[in-house]
């Protein structure tokens, strides 16, 4: 499949002129969707930049199914989903630069420019009237969660192992311990069992899993892989190669309980301990970053703090499903088109005082967009920080409550607020000093 | 059985062994270096703050004190020749109470007596220290500033020496462990049995059952120096392993301190200059370390010790962003039972020269020690004839300019693989990685220490497979045989059908 995608891409040529209407950085599901939609909406010169030698981002390595239910109304594998978009890219007028790394964004002058590097042409400057960032995300590492012990080989992030197994064709080991119940970890637990490995367990620090419920059932339960909640790795053993790990149960403050520690032999420790939006490029252009999502702060048009620069996909916030990333790609493209047509006014939109701040309140890890104008309907994307049953989402200052039967950190919550609802806020806001709406998830009190 | 003859065998390819090897390459000798690790500088050398001390500290009459200042000067001269990047940061030794100021005054006096320049006690009362180090804590009342101190990268220094020594015909036997060593009186020569520590011994030039026959031996075996010395009957010293644990912070925290800031050591233990918060030449911040007696094979980090580092150094520097930690690691210092360096001929056999117990300021003293060792060899009867073909200079392979990308056009014109970025965090190109492999990197860590690929915030998530492919291609071995750091540190277990 990867070869097919590669072949398709080699046919796409790019010209030498380096001025574009729209440059999309990142050729994963978000970037492909954005580039295709922009071209469909009539943008003449669209450039899609991808650092790998094929389009799709991580889709080609996601050989499991579960893609496309929203977008194509059928359940596809990652490579299939990828191929459908690669076809779209091929069949419409989009220039593609593969094997090309965007190094910095330069937004200081009149023109927005991107410095890119490639073995094909060296380092050059590309200018654009609008830019969409669809940079993906990266995995948290052992160093960031500070697991003590020695530093042997065989401690690997789940996404890297996914690439090893599904693209390169080799296994990291035979006896696997997985720390963290993120989706890639769950998917890799099943994948490694199918390849003949022994997965000794998935250990999750929190008292709940951070993965999708469907993955827990289809990847762990169906394969009888044990999931241990409130457990963590407290020490790694092994000189050159990992030999074992200490696993401990944690108390409610997440501190390991010494008496509840056991040693488990393994030759691989797989880490699925969270993803972080890729924002190094955004930082080079001093784009405002939301510390909660780790990605750029945006308004309802996915417009960042820099005029004409939009963000989508996992570089905006980490999604559970590629379909959602694709939809955000479409939205970013529509906004970029409005911007190019002069319909999306206001310089530095996001910093404008006229915008309503959206604050993440109780039980919310993050909410996107972070700022809204209140002049149009907004579909909020909300990540709960804990699981709750019979809860409601409360929007302060507009007196709005939305019932939710069950929230779970593993599943993104969508909450649509209409222009009318914002109207109420804007009316009363002229009298009060507050310029923000605080969004919280609360438990329904019985009898209400 | 295969035997290789050498005039001098150096055991250990840390910074000391590499400096000695390069020093000996100035003479017409056949020098061979034996190292159990798959690369140079992987013992004590790589776990080091990288501070080149100015030379005010140490006990009166100790080698440490008497060599350090001249060692600093000699290091600078050689770093220039070998293109080892130096940052002239100076250093600060910080104190917390009035009685400790006395220690600073003693050090100042001692430093001046040894000819140090740019030594000054700076008070924090009038804000002078704060001006120098904006994040210094109010708890610090004064600091001893040493203008001649600077920072380098210890493993880069070892690699530079290795490359230059190799160029000057020194032979390196990496991934080769000394299993026995004895002196044959009849043949007036040492016989050293070595065993490969890697199953891919062909790429390291070692083979099972290989014997080195050497007229002289230099023992620079770090924490194992006492065990090597025992092989020739030298029981005069012991080496204790003392662990130090560190944090390494992301370059985003790189402005935290401008120079190494040392916390004065606990007067009761007097063990080392204590803990330090220091910038690195790679723009990271290194924070550590502890001082814990341990076993020679204990490289593990512990939460307890790292928490101690956090508390102790948090009292000296404010706002340390520990949430920007990239990695934590531990290393072992080689501490001799005399507390000082052990340099010179061993009593049991004068053709066996020790360079043992090399701990702080051992890095600073690497070059001066190498000169002493060559003098000692001469004294023991080795003929030192000048090598007229000696090339003192070594040039670093040019890296991409990460600040001003325009400067890279010339590099790209010369080699188009400069355009292919393999490590996204540190912006390392394929050209640099290929060069590292051509110059001796055989492992992922070897590439990392030469190019910084994999050293950034994603810790190799993006580049690991890309680097493995390049290693496989250039070394001519299958990808599943590529290791992280030699031995059995394979990244892959079995190839699938």
Contacts between the chains, C-beta under 8 A, distances in Angstrom:
chain1	res1	chain2	res2	distance
A	51	B	421	7.2
A	51	B	424	7.3
A	99	B	420	6.9
A	101	B	421	4.2
A	101	B	424	6.8
A	103	B	405	5.9
A	103	B	421	7.6
A	103	B	427	6.9
A	104	B	405	7.0
A	115	B	405	5.1
A	117	B	405	7.4
A	117	B	408	7.8
A	117	B	419	5.2
A	117	B	420	7.8
A	117	B	421	5.6
A	117	B	429	7.9
A	118	B	419	4.9
A	118	B	420	7.2
A	119	B	416	5.1
A	119	B	417	5.8
A	119	B	419	4.2
A	119	B	420	4.2
A	119	B	430	7.3
A	120	B	416	7.8
A	120	B	419	6.9
A	121	B	419	7.0
A	122	B	408	7.3
A	122	B	409	6.3
A	122	B	412	3.5
A	122	B	413	7.4
A	122	B	416	7.0
A	122	B	418	7.3
A	122	B	419	4.9
A	123	B	405	5.1
A	123	B	406	7.4
A	123	B	408	5.2
A	123	B	409	6.5
A	123	B	412	6.3
A	123	B	419	6.8
A	138	B	457	7.9
A	138	B	458	4.8
A	138	B	461	5.8
A	138	B	462	7.1
A	139	B	458	7.3
A	139	B	461	5.2
A	141	B	326	7.8
A	141	B	327	7.8
A	141	B	457	7.9
A	141	B	458	6.8
A	141	B	459	4.1
A	141	B	461	6.7
A	142	B	327	7.5
A	142	B	459	7.1
A	143	B	248	7.7
A	143	B	325	5.9
A	143	B	326	4.9
A	143	B	327	3.6
A	143	B	328	6.4
A	143	B	459	5.8
A	144	B	325	6.7
A	144	B	326	7.6
A	146	B	303	7.6
A	146	B	306	7.2
A	146	B	325	6.5
A	146	B	328	5.9
A	148	B	300	6.7
A	148	B	301	4.6
A	148	B	302	5.1
A	148	B	303	5.2
A	148	B	306	7.2
A	148	B	328	7.4
A	149	B	300	4.9
A	149	B	301	6.4
A	150	B	299	5.2
A	150	B	300	4.6
A	150	B	301	7.9
A	151	B	299	7.1
A	151	B	329	6.2
A	152	B	484	7.7
A	152	B	489	6.5
A	153	B	483	6.7
A	153	B	484	3.8
A	153	B	485	7.0
A	153	B	489	3.7
A	153	B	490	6.4
A	153	B	491	5.9
A	154	B	489	7.9
A	154	B	491	7.7
A	156	B	491	7.6
A	157	B	461	5.3
A	159	B	461	6.8
A	160	B	460	7.8
A	160	B	461	5.5
A	160	B	464	6.1
A	160	B	465	7.2
A	163	B	465	6.1
A	164	B	465	6.6
A	164	B	491	7.7
A	164	B	492	7.0
A	165	B	496	7.6
A	168	B	465	6.1
A	168	B	479	7.0
A	169	B	495	6.8
A	169	B	496	5.2
A	170	B	479	6.9
A	170	B	480	5.3
A	170	B	492	4.2
A	170	B	493	7.5
A	170	B	494	7.2
A	170	B	495	5.1
A	170	B	496	6.3
A	171	B	492	6.6
A	171	B	493	5.1
A	171	B	494	5.7
A	171	B	496	6.4
A	172	B	491	6.8
A	172	B	492	6.4
A	172	B	493	6.4
A	173	B	493	4.6
A	174	B	493	5.7
A	174	B	494	7.6
A	195	B	496	6.6
A	234	B	303	7.8
A	235	B	300	7.1
A	236	B	300	7.7
A	237	B	300	7.7
A	239	B	297	6.7
A	239	B	299	7.7
A	239	B	487	7.4
A	240	B	483	7.5
A	240	B	484	7.6
A	240	B	485	6.4
A	240	B	486	7.0
A	240	B	487	3.8
A	240	B	488	5.2
A	240	B	489	3.9
A	241	B	487	7.7
A	241	B	488	5.0
A	241	B	489	5.4
A	241	B	490	6.7
A	267	B	493	6.8
A	268	B	493	7.8
A	280	B	424	7.8
A	280	B	425	7.6
